[in-house]
Amino acid sequence: MLGEQQSVQNLEIFERFEAFMEILPQFCRQLLDDYRLPCWVSRTETEQAESLDSRHKAARLYQQLWYTEDQEGRDTVTCPGLLGVSAATLTAARHCNQAKDEFKQAVLAVKNHNKARTDRLLETLHKRHHAVAQTMQRMGAARLNLKQAYRHITILERRPLKVGFTWSKQGRTIQRTSVAEARRLLERRTETVHTRQALEKLSRLSINEPLARIRPVRPHLRANILFANDERRLVQTPLPVLIPLRPDEPLPDFVPIPPEPVGSQRLRRSDVRIEDEPFIPLLNIHRYQARYR
């Protein structure tokens, strides 16, 4: 009986994910069809030099669901933007958000009982969907980023008067870890030259040496939204926001900000015990200074 229940749950995850993977590109195609409406998406200097279209960048961001090789476990892709869209695109976005919720519920139904089984199921998702496999191969990615898959496309139901973007402060957490745990994390990744080199470096350490994993706490992007009659909303906006516009309407007033926060360097503590340079850059793992090992 238990095995039958697990099989049903497994199938539910696969079916919900494949449904989501059909709906998401449909939404992005509809988004690109609104090219006559104004939009703004923050771009890097390289993207500006290459004349990357803002609406195409947004569509790519919405479809970026997989970890890249240099992406930390808690890290998510973030980019400010405002996209003027039609009523049809808003409807497609709502369907997409619903598909995200259904996939999330299917995953949590398994994860709440057996996290290890959930991890195995997620690792096989790309094998069941050809388009996903191609995307992963092209990006050098190995795992589904659940936060990026779950998070909703931010939708405003009406045009505001003004949108003000702000980055929250950036910080970091330091977690004591072991050589064995670092090896386990590396072995879960797609095998590359970098992972092989990292495993070789670990093999030269004593199994008892403590290590430190430094995890950057990504700054959160927020939008302070002002509507008519002085109504305000403060929302987290990790990706570009959809705003309904008529063909002759402009975007609301806003001040463009860079795609990454500026001036987030931290002062160095005088009592630091950790080496400056990461020993395993892929995992942001550092060695302690010699006298603290």
N, C-alpha and C positions, 0 to 999 in steps of 0.2 A: 504493500500500500504506500509506504514511504517512497519507494523507488518510482512509483507511478506519479506521485505528487511532484517529485523533483523533476521528472521528465516534462510534466506540464509547465512547471515554472521555467525550465530551461527554454522550452519552445516559446513561451510568452516573451521572454527577453529578446530572443532572436526576431520574432515577428514584430514586436514593438520597435526594435531598432531599425529593421528593414523598412517599416512604414515611415519612420522618421527620416530615413535616408532617401526616401522618395519625395517626401513633402518639402524637405529643406531646399533641394535644387529648384523645385517649382517656385518656392517663395523668392529665391534669388533671381530667377529669370524674370519674374514679375517686377521685382525691384529694379532691374536693369531696364525694363520697358518704360519706366518713369523718367527716362533721361532728360526729358524736356523740363522737368521740375528742378528747382534749385537745390543744391546740396553742398555740404562742406564736411570733409573728413580730414583730420589732421594727418599730415604726411611728413616723412623724414626728408632731409635735404637730398638724399639719393633718389627717393621717390619723386620729389619735385623735379629734379634734374632729368629724370627719365619720363616725365610727364605722365605719371601713373594716374589714371582716371579715378577720382574719389569714389564714385559709385561702384566701380569695379573692385576697388580696395575693400569697401564695405562688404560686398558680396563674398569676397574671399575670406574676410574675417569671420563672418557668420558660419562659414563652412569649415573653419579650422577647428577640428574636434580632437586632434591627436597630439600627443606629446612629441616634440622634436627632441633630438639627442641632447641638446644643451638646455632643456627646460626642466626646472625643478618640479618636484611632485606637487607643491602647493602653488606653483606659479600658473597664472592664467594670462592669456593674451588680452590686452586692454588698449582701446583707442577711442578718443573722443570724436564725436561727429554728429551732424544733424542732416537728416535725409528727408526732403520733401517727397511725399508719396501720395498715390491715389487711393481711393476707397478699396479698390480691388487688392492692392498690395497690403493694406491693413488687414483685410480678411485673410489673405494668405499667411500673414505673420501670426494671426491668432491661431490658425490651424497648426502652424509650426510649433507654437508654444504649447498647444494641447498635446501634440505628438511628443514633445519633450517631457511633459508631465507623465504621460502614459508609460514612456520608456523608464523614467525615473522610478515610478511605482513598481514596475516589474523587477527592476534591479534590487530595490530595497526589500521586496518580498523575499528574495533569496538571501541578500546580504545580512538581514537581521538574524538569520538562523545559521548561516554558514558563509563567512567572509572568504574563506579559501576557495570554496566552490564558485563564488561570484568572480573572483580573480581569474580562475581558469576559463569561465564562460566568456569574460570580456576579452581575453587573449585570443579567442577563436572567432570573434565577431568579423574580423577582416577577411577570414577565409570563406565566409558565407556570402560576401557581397563584393563583387568584382570591382566596382567603382571605389569601394573603400580600400581594397588591396592596392589599387593603382595609386590612390592618394597617399597611402602610407609609404609606398615604395618611393614615390616622388619626393616626399618630405623627409625621408629617413626616420620615420616615426615607428614606434613599437607598441604604444599603449593608448587606449582611449582615455582622454582627459574628461572625467565625469563632470567636473565643475563647468567646463566649457560646453559639454553636451546638455547639461541640465539648465543652465541659466537662460532666462527668458530674453527674447528680443524686446527691448523697451519701446512701448507704444504710447503715444499721447493721443487722446481721443479728440482733441481740438488744438488749434494753433495757439501757442502762448504769445505773450508780448515780448518776453525776454528770457534768455537762458544764460546762466553764468556757470561755467565749469570751474571746478577746483580739484586739485590733487590733495588727498590726505597725506600726512607725514609718513615717511618711510623709516623702517627700523629693521631689526634682525633678531633672531633667536639663536642661541648656542646650545646644542644638544650633545652631551657626552655619548660616544658610541664606541664600537669595538672593531677590530680588524675583521672578525667573522661576519659582523653585520654589514660592513662595507663590502665585503666580498659577495654576500648574498644580494645586495642591491645591484651590484654590477652584473652579476650573472642573470638577473632578470631582464637586463637591457638587450637590445639587438647587438649581436657580436660585430664589433668594428675594430679598426686598428686602435682607436682610443681606448676602448674597453679592455682589449688585450694588454695594452701597455699599462693601464691602471692595475689590472690583476697582477701583472708582473711586479710592479712596485710594491703592492701589498704583500706579496710572497716574501719580500726581503725584510719585512718587519716581524718583530716578536708577536706571537699570537696574543700576548697579554698587554701589549701597549695600548693605552687609551688614546682615542682620537676625538676630535671635536667636529661636529657637522654644523656649519653656519648656514642658517636658512634666512634669506632676505624676506622680510615681511613686505609684500608688494603694496605700494600706495593704492588707495582706492580712489576711483574717479567718481565725482559726484556732480550733480547738476542742480542748481537752485533755479527753479522755474517759476516765472511770474506770469499769471494769467490776468485777464480783465477783472475788475472789481477787487484788486489787490489780493487775489487768491494766490497762495504760494505753495509749492511742493518741493521737497528736497528728496531726490532719488539717487540711488547708485546707478551709474550709467557706464558699465564696462565697455560697451560697444555703441556704435552710432544709434541715435534715437530717431524713431520714425515719427514724422509730423505730417498730419493731413493738410494738403495744400490744394487750392484751386489753381488752374493753369496760370492765372495772373497774379498769384500771391507770392511775396518774397518769404525768405526764412525770417524767423523772429530775430530781434537784435541779439547779438552775442559777440564775445571777444574771442578770437581764435587762440588756442593754446597748443603747445607742442605735444607730440604723441607720447612723450615721456616726461616725468617731472624734472624740473631744473633745480639745481642747488640742493641736492639731497645728501651731500657728503657729510659724514659724521666726524666729530672730533675724536682723536685717538686717545684712549685711556692710558694713563701712565703705568697701571698695574696689569697690563695685558699679559696673559700667559700663553697665548696661542701664536704660532708663527704667522707672519703676514701672508706669505704665498700659500695657496691651497696645495696640499699634497696630492689630492685626487680632484682636479677641477670639475670633472663631470658631476660630482656629488657635492661640491663645495666642502669637502672634508679636509681639515687641517691637522697637522701634528702639533702637539704641545711643545713648548720650548724644552730643551734637553733637561733642565733641572726640575721640570714638573712631570716628566714621564714616569 
